[in-house]
Amino acid sequence: MTQIAPQHPVLDPSRLPQRIGSAEELDDLLARPSQALIDDLARIDGDIMVLGASGKMGPSLARLARNALPAGRRVIGVARFTDPAAKAELEQAGVETITCDLGDATALAQLPKVRNVIYMAGTKFGSSSGQQPATWAANTWMPGLVAEAFSDARLVVFSTGCVYAFANVSGLGSDESSLLDPPGEYAQSCIGRERIVEYFSEKHGTAGRIYRLNYAIDLRYGVLHDIAVKLRDGTPIDVTMGHVNIIWQGDANAIALRCLAEATTPTTPLNVTGPETLPVRWLAQELARRMGLKAVFTGEEASKAWLSNASECFRLFGYPAIPLGRMLDWTADWVASGGTSLNKPTKFEVRDGAY
């Protein structure tokens, strides 16, 4: 396939920075497309709309899409935009914005009917402390409204690896055919989201993918950030949830966008994460060594954890561009040098699904 000439600097995995010294540098790196992403988006037609563009991953995904999409095609970010600065930053990056409550069917119907939709909205925290109805509404009813409104689009819907039952840490993790039997209402509501989207995909013939992500890493949040902050603060690290999968957020965003070129009819799930099954104890020790600190642990590693087998993702898109060692280096330096935090812990340690 002929490569498409990029409009912006292309990500070169052989020339990664040794450290990331500011939020501006981090955002620039996250928004730098690979040649493979540029080529895949050139293979499909139409504009891209990002629903839920103001969350943790939405802004960086929208900017990445803008930098990867051929000239003349639009990227539209849609959210409630309760923070005006988030809206302004996207517009400055060339992303069109629309303020919209995705739970309002009338407002949804007025959005542009684009060919490509990335649905990223959802609720996790508070799902076990009196907010169960709101969690189910956000994670099942609202995706149904979107699936009806954009039945003619390619629709990539964010889900989670938490929809699976725990897998043995000695194995390869859950694949896309594995049992969906997780603990907790959050994960159950995410199964509900998937089933609703599958229903409307079959009803309308909507092409898409259900994107089961397992722990994206941004230096301002994520599993590595959480562990590094505990090390910095001298807080014991609970290793009961003893193993995790992680993937760099830039890679995770790129895969979500590339899923538009690999949409299926009806929609099908795809596990998205890194290739390693990582012991939490080892991650803490590696971060501690880089930070010149001592790791303190509590608990004992369980024999099962939420782990995903992403071999189908690797078959389609290849391995992630950002390796584990570089993520560890960047995170240790970021936290030790006082880099900013979103103050949104992942709560990866939780095993009962109560967030």
C-alpha positions in Angstrom: 0.0 0.0 0.0 1.3 3.5 -0.9 2.1 5.5 2.2 0.2 8.8 2.6 2.3 11.8 3.2 1.8 13.1 6.8 0.6 16.6 7.6 2.3 16.5 11.0 5.4 14.9 12.5 5.2 11.1 12.6 6.0 9.0 15.6 9.4 7.4 15.3 9.8 4.6 18.0 13.6 4.7 17.4 13.8 8.3 18.5 11.8 8.5 21.7 12.8 11.2 24.3 14.8 10.1 27.3 12.5 12.0 29.5 9.3 14.1 29.2 9.7 17.4 31.0 6.3 19.1 30.7 2.6 18.5 30.1 3.1 20.2 26.7 5.8 17.7 25.7 3.6 14.8 26.9 0.6 16.1 25.0 2.7 16.5 21.8 4.0 13.0 22.0 0.5 11.5 22.6 -0.8 13.4 19.6 2.0 12.2 17.2 0.6 9.7 14.7 2.3 6.6 13.4 2.6 6.2 9.6 0.4 3.1 10.0 -2.4 5.2 11.6 -2.1 7.8 8.9 -2.4 5.1 6.2 -5.4 3.4 7.9 -7.4 6.6 8.2 -6.7 7.4 4.6 -8.3 4.0 3.7 -11.7 4.9 5.1 -14.0 7.7 4.1 -15.6 10.5 6.2 -15.1 12.7 9.2 -14.5 11.4 12.8 -16.6 12.3 15.8 -15.3 11.6 19.3 -18.2 11.3 21.8 -16.8 11.9 25.3 -13.9 14.1 24.1 -13.3 15.7 27.5 -12.4 12.7 29.6 -9.0 11.3 30.5 -8.3 9.9 27.0 -10.7 11.9 24.9 -8.6 15.0 24.3 -5.4 13.2 23.3 -7.4 10.8 21.0 -9.1 13.8 19.3 -5.8 15.6 18.8 -4.2 12.4 17.5 -7.0 11.9 15.0 -6.7 15.5 13.8 -3.0 15.0 13.2 -3.4 11.7 11.4 -6.5 12.5 9.2 -6.0 13.7 5.7 -6.4 17.4 5.0 -10.0 18.4 4.4 -11.6 15.9 6.7 -13.0 17.0 10.1 -12.5 15.8 13.7 -15.4 16.8 16.0 -15.1 16.5 19.7 -18.4 16.2 21.6 -18.9 16.5 25.4 -20.6 18.5 28.0 -17.4 20.5 28.3 -18.0 21.6 31.9 -14.4 22.9 31.8 -14.3 25.7 29.1 -10.5 25.3 29.0 -10.7 21.8 27.7 -13.0 23.0 24.9 -10.7 25.8 24.0 -7.6 23.6 23.9 -9.2 21.2 21.5 -10.3 24.0 19.2 -6.7 25.4 19.3 -5.5 22.0 18.1 -7.9 22.1 15.1 -10.6 19.9 16.6 -14.2 21.2 16.1 -16.2 21.1 19.3 -19.9 20.7 20.1 -21.3 20.9 23.6 -23.9 18.2 24.1 -25.4 16.0 26.8 -25.1 12.5 25.3 -28.1 11.4 27.4 -30.3 13.8 25.6 -31.8 12.0 22.6 -33.0 15.3 21.0 -29.5 16.8 21.2 -27.9 13.6 19.9 -30.2 13.7 16.8 -28.9 17.2 16.0 -25.3 16.1 15.8 -23.7 15.8 12.4 -24.2 12.4 10.8 -20.5 11.5 10.3 -19.2 8.2 9.0 -16.9 7.4 11.9 -17.7 7.6 15.6 -15.5 6.8 18.7 -17.7 6.5 21.8 -15.7 7.0 25.0 -18.2 8.1 27.6 -19.0 6.1 30.7 -19.0 6.0 34.5 -16.9 3.9 36.9 -16.2 5.5 40.2 -19.1 5.8 42.6 -20.8 2.8 41.0 -21.0 1.0 44.4 -21.8 3.8 46.7 -25.3 5.0 45.9 -24.7 5.9 42.2 -25.7 2.5 40.8 -28.7 3.9 38.8 -26.6 6.6 37.3 -23.8 4.1 36.4 -26.3 1.8 34.6 -27.8 4.8 32.8 -24.4 6.1 31.6 -23.0 2.7 30.7 -26.1 1.0 29.0 -28.9 3.4 28.2 -26.8 6.2 26.8 -24.8 3.9 24.5 -28.1 2.6 23.2 -29.1 6.2 22.3 -25.8 6.6 20.5 -26.1 3.3 18.7 -29.6 4.3 17.4 -28.5 7.9 16.4 -25.4 6.6 14.5 -26.6 3.4 13.1 -25.1 4.2 9.7 -21.7 5.0 11.0 -18.6 2.9 11.8 -18.9 2.8 15.6 -16.0 2.0 17.9 -17.3 1.7 21.5 -14.9 1.8 24.5 -15.4 -1.0 27.0 -13.0 -2.6 29.5 -11.1 -5.7 30.3 -13.0 -5.8 33.5 -15.9 -7.5 31.8 -14.1 -10.8 32.1 -13.8 -13.2 35.0 -10.4 -13.3 36.7 -7.8 -15.3 34.8 -5.0 -17.4 36.1 -1.8 -15.3 36.3 0.2 -18.3 34.9 -1.8 -18.2 31.7 -2.2 -15.9 28.7 -5.2 -14.0 30.1 -8.8 -13.8 28.8 -9.3 -13.7 25.0 -12.4 -12.4 23.2 -14.2 -15.7 23.6 -13.7 -16.0 27.3 -16.5 -16.0 29.9 -17.9 -12.6 30.9 -18.6 -13.1 34.6 -17.0 -10.2 36.6 -17.6 -9.0 40.1 -19.4 -5.7 40.8 -22.0 -3.6 39.2 -19.6 -1.4 37.3 -18.3 -4.4 35.3 -21.8 -5.8 34.9 -23.0 -2.5 33.5 -20.2 -2.6 31.0 -21.4 -6.0 29.8 -24.8 -4.3 29.5 -23.2 -1.6 27.3 -21.7 -4.2 25.1 -24.9 -6.2 24.7 -26.9 -3.1 23.9 -24.4 -2.0 21.2 -24.4 -5.6 19.8 -28.2 -5.6 19.7 -28.4 -2.4 17.7 -25.5 -3.4 15.5 -27.3 -6.6 14.5 -30.6 -4.7 14.1 -29.2 -2.0 11.8 -26.2 -3.7 10.3 -23.9 -1.2 12.0 -20.2 -1.8 11.5 -17.9 -1.4 14.5 -15.7 -2.7 17.3 -16.2 -3.1 21.0 -12.9 -1.9 22.4 -11.9 -3.8 25.6 -9.1 -1.7 27.0 -6.9 -2.8 29.9 -5.1 0.1 31.7 -3.8 2.9 29.5 -0.7 4.7 30.8 -0.4 8.5 30.8 2.3 10.0 33.1 -0.4 12.0 34.9 -2.5 8.9 35.8 -2.6 5.1 35.3 -1.2 2.1 37.2 2.4 3.1 36.9 1.6 6.6 38.1 -0.4 5.2 41.1 2.5 2.9 42.1 5.1 5.7 41.7 3.0 8.1 43.9 2.8 5.5 46.6 6.6 5.0 46.5 7.1 8.8 46.7 4.8 9.1 49.6 6.1 6.1 51.5 2.7 4.3 51.2 2.7 0.5 51.2 1.7 -1.1 47.9 -1.0 -3.7 48.0 0.0 -6.6 45.8 -3.1 -8.7 46.3 -4.1 -7.9 42.8 -0.7 -9.1 41.9 -0.6 -8.8 38.1 -1.7 -6.3 35.5 -1.6 -5.4 31.8 -0.7 -1.9 30.6 -0.3 0.0 27.4 0.9 3.5 26.5 -2.1 5.8 26.0 -0.8 7.0 22.7 -0.8 3.4 21.4 -4.2 2.8 22.9 -5.6 5.8 21.1 -4.0 4.9 17.8 -5.5 1.4 18.0 -9.0 2.8 18.7 -8.8 4.9 15.6 -7.3 2.1 13.5 -10.3 0.0 14.6 -12.4 2.1 12.2 -10.5 0.5 9.3 -11.1 -3.0 10.9 -14.8 -2.6 11.7 -16.9 -5.7 11.5 -20.6 -6.2 10.8 -22.0 -7.0 13.3 -19.7 -5.4 15.7 -17.1 -7.7 17.6 -15.0 -7.2 20.7 -11.2 -6.6 20.6 -8.9 -6.8 23.6 -6.4 -3.9 23.7 -3.4 -3.9 26.0 0.3 -4.5 26.1 1.9 -7.9 25.6 3.3 -8.5 29.1 1.6 -10.0 32.2 3.3 -7.7 34.8 3.8 -8.5 38.5 2.8 -5.4 40.5 5.7 -6.2 42.9 8.2 -6.2 40.1 6.8 -2.9 38.7 7.1 -1.3 42.1 10.7 -2.5 42.5 11.6 -1.2 39.1 10.1 2.2 39.7 11.7 2.3 43.2 15.1 1.6 41.7 14.8 4.4 39.2 13.5 6.8 41.9 16.1 5.9 44.5 13.5 4.7 46.9 12.5 1.5 48.8 9.3 -0.2 48.1 7.1 -1.4 50.9 4.4 -4.0 50.3 1.3 -5.3 51.9 -0.8 -8.4 51.1 0.0 -11.5 49.1 -0.4 -12.0 45.3 -3.6 -13.8 44.3 -3.5 -16.6 41.8 -6.0 -14.8 39.5 -6.3 -11.3 38.2 -8.0 -9.2 35.5 -5.7 -10.1 32.5 -6.3 -9.8 28.8 -4.8 -11.7 25.9 -4.4 -9.1 23.1 -3.0 -11.4 20.5 -5.8 -10.6 18.0 -5.0 -6.9 18.4 -1.3 -7.6 17.7 -2.2 -9.6 14.6 -4.2 -6.7 13.2 -2.1 -3.8 14.2 1.3 -5.1 15.4 2.9 -4.5 18.8 2.7 -1.2 20.7 5.3 1.4 19.7 6.2 2.4 23.3 8.0 -0.3 25.2 7.6 -1.1 28.9 11.1 0.1 29.9 10.5 3.5 28.5 7.1 3.8 30.3 8.9 3.0 33.5 11.7 5.5 32.9 9.3 8.3 32.0 6.9 7.6 34.9 9.7 7.4 37.6 11.2 10.7 36.3 7.8 12.4 36.0 6.6 11.6 39.6 10.0 12.2 41.2 10.4 15.6 39.5 7.0 16.8 40.6 5.1 16.3 37.3 1.4 17.1 37.3 -1.2 14.6 38.3 -4.9 14.2 37.4 -5.5 12.9 40.9 -7.7 10.1 39.4 -6.4 6.8 40.9 -7.2 3.7 38.8 -8.0 1.6 41.9 -6.4 -1.3 40.1 -6.0 -3.0 43.5 -9.8 -3.5 43.9 -10.9 -7.1 43.5 -14.5 -7.0 44.4 -15.5 -4.6 41.6 -16.7 -2.0 44.2 -15.5 1.4 42.9 
